[in-house]
Amino acid sequence: MQKEHLKRLVAPGVDVLSLSATPIPRTLQLAQLGIRGLSKIHHPPPGRLPPKTFVGAFSKARIKDAINNEINRGGQVFYVVPLKSLVSSRRLMIQDMLREIEENKLANLIRQSKESVADNSDAKRPARRGRVIEAWGGHPELEHRVLTFERGDAEVLVSTSVIENGLDLPNANTLIVESAHLFGLAQLHQIRGRVGRRARQAYAFFFIPSNAEMTLTANARDRLDALNALRTGDQIANKDLAIRGAGSLFGEHQSGDIQDVGYTLYVIMLRKALGEMRI
């Protein structure tokens, strides 16, 4: 609707180019049918590495390792949850993890140096790291928290999917998404795009509850399989179209109807209907 509003503000005869990493199914369908023109950017900026993606069962041990590895190389971490009500509890969980990591490192340092706790000076202790910050609230508060993270005053940002658009933080190169089966495919790809924005290798972990394998819907399983296998926005958008449907061609519905007839037959029927209208 924003794009339609902008088009009304543009003078007649002026071309409009809209950009999207993962166009919604209806927009992609319009382009594929020739109703809208389509241009593709096939390659990422030079030197950029695609994030290494992991999809699997929720594991505190794996989460702790992922966060520790990123902080050890001087980076930062996004931790995304599906509900705002989970943000505070996950911040506390991660703080406990970081406390355990720090205590283990200190114990190893003391053991290796064969010094007693009393003799171990603050200068010899590992630097205290791992501040965790929450990202939620209204616009001014949310902006303040994100800027705090951008300045490097926190190592982990816990938030909802509010971070999926508009953030370019090159030092954040590990992403952890909890209950990934509750997000849409294009949404997960957009969130994954928050990491790996420079030349450093990024990592994206998408976790589902350990008991969710038995209860995942077919569509949820398809989304997670696609996320693990596909890397480009074009591939993701086409898969999202196949899963969700294209919606109403001349209305405002953004998805739907494919499951009734199948994607291939749906496209054939739609092209035939368009041809009849043009006649």
Secondary structure per residue as TSV (DSSP state, phi and psi in degrees):
chain	resnum	aa	ss	phi	psi
A	1	M	-	360.0	-32.0
A	2	Q	H	-64.0	-41.2
A	3	K	H	-65.3	-39.3
A	4	E	H	-63.9	-38.7
A	5	H	H	-64.8	-41.5
A	6	L	H	-64.3	-38.2
A	7	K	H	-62.2	-33.7
A	8	R	H	-69.6	-22.0
A	9	L	H	-86.8	-13.5
A	10	V	S	-85.7	141.8
A	11	A	-	-65.4	148.8
A	12	P	T	-56.2	140.5
A	13	G	T	87.9	-5.9
A	14	V	-	-89.8	127.6
A	15	D	-	-75.3	148.0
A	16	V	-	-120.5	127.1
A	17	L	-	-112.9	118.2
A	18	S	-	-108.5	140.8
A	19	L	-	-113.3	141.1
A	20	S	-	-157.0	135.8
A	21	A	S	-73.4	-34.6
A	22	T	S	-138.6	83.9
A	23	P	-	-60.7	146.1
A	24	I	-	-64.3	156.5
A	25	P	H	-51.5	-42.6
A	26	R	H	-63.2	-43.4
A	27	T	H	-64.2	-43.2
A	28	L	H	-63.8	-40.0
A	29	Q	H	-63.3	-41.5
A	30	L	H	-59.0	-39.7
A	31	A	H	-69.9	-42.4
A	32	Q	H	-67.4	-27.4
A	33	L	T	-87.4	-0.9
A	34	G	T	84.6	4.7
A	35	I	S	-72.8	-30.9
A	36	R	S	-123.4	147.3
A	37	G	-	-72.2	158.4
A	38	L	-	-138.7	126.9
A	39	S	-	-120.7	142.9
A	40	K	-	-122.3	140.0
A	41	I	-	-101.0	110.8
A	42	H	-	-86.6	-17.6
A	43	H	S	-128.3	143.6
A	44	P	-	-72.8	169.1
A	45	P	S	-56.8	150.1
A	46	P	T	-55.4	135.9
A	47	G	T	86.5	-7.7
A	48	R	-	-82.2	133.9
A	49	L	-	-103.4	136.9
A	50	P	-	-67.9	142.2
A	51	P	-	-62.1	140.1
A	52	K	E	-78.6	127.0
A	53	T	E	-109.9	136.5
A	54	F	E	-127.3	130.8
A	55	V	E	-122.7	124.6
A	56	G	E	-174.2	-172.7
A	57	A	E	-71.5	145.8
A	58	F	-	-56.9	131.2
A	59	S	-	-146.1	114.5
A	60	K	H	-62.5	-35.8
A	61	A	H	-63.5	-43.1
A	62	R	H	-68.3	-38.7
A	63	I	H	-62.2	-45.3
A	64	K	H	-61.0	-43.6
A	65	D	H	-63.1	-43.2
A	66	A	H	-62.9	-44.2
A	67	I	H	-66.1	-43.9
A	68	N	H	-62.1	-43.2
A	69	N	H	-62.7	-40.2
A	70	E	H	-69.1	-43.8
A	71	I	H	-65.2	-36.2
A	72	N	H	-61.7	-28.2
A	73	R	T	-98.0	15.5
A	74	G	T	81.0	16.8
A	75	G	-	-101.4	-173.1
A	76	Q	E	-129.5	165.5
A	77	V	E	-130.5	136.4
A	78	F	E	-97.2	131.9
A	79	Y	E	-123.1	115.0
A	80	V	E	-112.4	132.5
A	81	V	-	-120.9	157.5
A	82	P	S	-78.7	-19.2
A	83	L	-	-128.6	140.1
A	84	K	G	-61.8	-30.3
A	85	S	G	-65.6	-15.4
A	86	L	G	-92.0	-12.5
A	87	V	H	-60.0	-50.2
A	88	S	H	-64.9	-42.4
A	89	S	H	-65.8	-34.8
A	90	R	H	-74.3	-31.7
A	91	R	H	-61.5	-44.3
A	92	L	H	-65.1	-39.6
A	93	M	H	-60.2	-45.1
A	94	I	H	-69.6	-37.3
A	95	Q	H	-61.1	-39.9
A	96	D	H	-63.6	-41.0
A	97	M	H	-60.8	-45.7
A	98	L	H	-67.4	-33.2
A	99	R	H	-65.1	-42.2
A	100	E	H	-63.0	-42.3
A	101	I	H	-60.9	-45.4
A	102	E	H	-64.9	-42.0
A	103	E	H	-64.2	-40.2
A	104	N	H	-65.2	-40.2
A	105	K	H	-65.7	-39.9
A	106	L	H	-65.8	-42.2
A	107	A	H	-62.4	-41.4
A	108	N	H	-65.3	-38.8
A	109	L	H	-64.1	-43.0
A	110	I	H	-65.5	-43.2
A	111	R	H	-64.2	-42.7
A	112	Q	H	-67.1	-36.6
A	113	S	H	-86.2	-7.6
A	114	K	T	57.0	37.1
A	115	E	-	-109.9	153.2
A	116	S	-	-78.7	163.0
A	117	V	T	-60.0	-37.2
A	118	A	T	-65.3	-32.4
A	119	D	T	-86.4	-9.6
A	120	N	-	-81.7	109.4
A	121	S	-	-78.3	161.8
A	122	D	G	-60.6	-30.7
A	123	A	G	-65.4	-24.9
A	124	K	G	-92.9	-9.1
A	125	R	S	-74.4	149.6
A	126	P	-	-64.3	145.3
A	127	A	-	-59.2	135.7
A	128	R	-	-74.5	121.2
A	129	R	-	-133.4	-179.5
A	130	G	-	93.8	35.3
A	131	R	-	-68.9	136.8
A	132	V	E	-114.9	133.1
A	133	I	E	-125.4	147.2
A	134	E	E	-96.2	143.4
A	135	A	E	-119.1	102.7
A	136	W	-	-163.5	-179.1
A	137	G	S	100.7	-174.5
A	138	G	S	-71.0	175.6
A	139	H	H	-56.9	-50.1
A	140	P	H	-61.0	-43.5
A	141	E	H	-68.3	-42.4
A	142	L	H	-62.0	-44.5
A	143	E	H	-61.3	-41.6
A	144	H	H	-60.9	-43.4
A	145	R	H	-67.4	-41.3
A	146	V	H	-65.7	-40.3
A	147	L	H	-65.0	-35.3
A	148	T	H	-61.1	-42.3
A	149	F	H	-66.2	-42.9
A	150	E	H	-62.0	-35.5
A	151	R	T	-71.0	-10.9
A	152	G	T	88.8	14.5
A	153	D	S	-80.0	-3.4
A	154	A	-	-146.1	148.9
A	155	E	S	-95.9	-24.4
A	156	V	E	-130.0	131.7
A	157	L	E	-112.1	117.4
A	158	V	E	-100.9	125.7
A	159	S	E	-155.3	176.1
A	160	T	-	-88.0	-166.3
A	161	S	G	-72.6	6.5
A	162	V	G	-58.4	-20.1
A	163	I	G	-84.0	-0.8
A	164	E	G	-66.2	-23.0
A	165	N	S	-124.8	143.0
A	166	G	S	85.7	-3.7
A	167	L	-	-98.1	132.0
A	168	D	-	-131.1	86.0
A	169	L	-	-117.5	92.2
A	170	P	T	-63.9	-17.2
A	171	N	T	-86.2	-8.7
A	172	A	E	-95.0	107.7
A	173	N	E	-131.0	16.1
A	174	T	E	-129.2	129.6
A	175	L	E	-119.9	133.0
A	176	I	E	-126.2	122.9
A	177	V	E	-117.0	123.6
A	178	E	S	-94.8	143.1
A	179	S	S	54.7	51.9
A	180	A	G	-63.0	-22.6
A	181	H	G	-68.1	-12.7
A	182	L	G	-89.6	-4.0
A	183	F	S	-101.9	159.0
A	184	G	-	-78.2	160.5
A	185	L	H	-63.4	-52.1
A	186	A	H	-61.9	-36.0
A	187	Q	H	-63.5	-43.7
A	188	L	H	-63.0	-39.4
A	189	H	H	-66.4	-39.4
A	190	Q	H	-62.5	-42.6
A	191	I	H	-64.2	-41.3
A	192	R	H	-60.4	-28.8
A	193	G	T	-69.6	-6.2
A	194	R	T	-75.0	-17.5
A	195	V	S	-114.9	162.6
A	196	G	-	73.9	35.3
A	197	R	-	-94.9	5.8
A	198	R	S	-138.9	-154.5
A	199	A	S	-83.5	-11.3
A	200	R	S	-76.4	139.9
A	201	Q	-	-63.6	130.8
A	202	A	-	-110.6	160.1
A	203	Y	E	-133.0	134.8
A	204	A	E	-126.5	121.7
A	205	F	E	-113.5	124.1
A	206	F	E	-117.0	111.6
A	207	F	E	-106.2	145.3
A	208	I	E	-121.9	154.8
A	209	P	-	-56.4	146.9
A	210	S	T	-60.9	-24.6
A	211	N	T	-96.5	4.1
A	212	A	G	-78.5	-20.4
A	213	E	G	-56.1	-33.7
A	214	M	G	-79.6	-18.6
A	215	T	T	-115.0	0.1
A	216	L	-	-62.9	136.5
A	217	T	-	-73.1	164.1
A	218	A	H	-61.6	-40.3
A	219	N	H	-65.1	-40.7
A	220	A	H	-63.6	-40.6
A	221	R	H	-64.8	-41.2
A	222	D	H	-62.0	-41.1
A	223	R	H	-63.1	-45.2
A	224	L	H	-69.3	-38.9
A	225	D	H	-62.6	-42.4
A	226	A	H	-65.5	-41.4
A	227	L	H	-60.7	-38.1
A	228	N	H	-73.8	-31.3
A	229	A	H	-95.1	-31.3
A	230	L	-	-102.7	150.2
A	231	R	-	-123.8	-31.9
A	232	T	S	-93.2	153.6
A	233	G	H	-61.2	-35.1
A	234	D	H	-62.6	-46.4
A	235	Q	H	-63.4	-43.7
A	236	I	H	-63.1	-44.4
A	237	A	H	-63.5	-40.6
A	238	N	H	-66.2	-39.4
A	239	K	H	-67.5	-39.6
A	240	D	H	-62.1	-39.5
A	241	L	H	-62.5	-43.7
A	242	A	H	-65.3	-34.8
A	243	I	H	-78.4	-45.3
A	244	R	H	-93.5	-24.9
A	245	G	-	90.9	162.5
A	246	A	-	-91.5	-13.1
A	247	G	-	80.4	-160.0
A	248	S	-	-86.3	123.1
A	249	L	S	-66.2	-38.1
A	250	F	S	-111.3	4.4
A	251	G	S	-113.0	-155.6
A	252	E	S	-108.1	-4.4
A	253	H	-	-68.2	130.8
A	254	Q	-	-95.0	-11.9
A	255	S	S	-157.0	165.0
A	256	G	-	124.0	166.1
A	257	D	-	86.8	-24.2
A	258	I	H	-63.0	-39.6
A	259	Q	H	-62.3	-17.8
A	260	D	H	-74.9	-32.2
A	261	V	H	-129.4	-10.7
A	262	G	-	92.6	148.4
A	263	Y	H	-65.3	-47.3
A	264	T	H	-61.3	-48.1
A	265	L	H	-65.1	-36.1
A	266	Y	H	-60.7	-44.6
A	267	V	H	-63.8	-41.8
A	268	I	H	-61.1	-47.2
A	269	M	H	-61.7	-39.9
A	270	L	H	-68.3	-42.1
A	271	R	H	-64.1	-38.3
A	272	K	H	-64.3	-43.6
A	273	A	H	-64.1	-39.6
A	274	L	H	-64.8	-40.6
A	275	G	H	-61.8	-40.5
A	276	E	H	-66.1	-36.1
A	277	M	H	-67.9	-35.7
A	278	R	H	-70.2	-32.1
A	279	I	-	-65.8	360.0
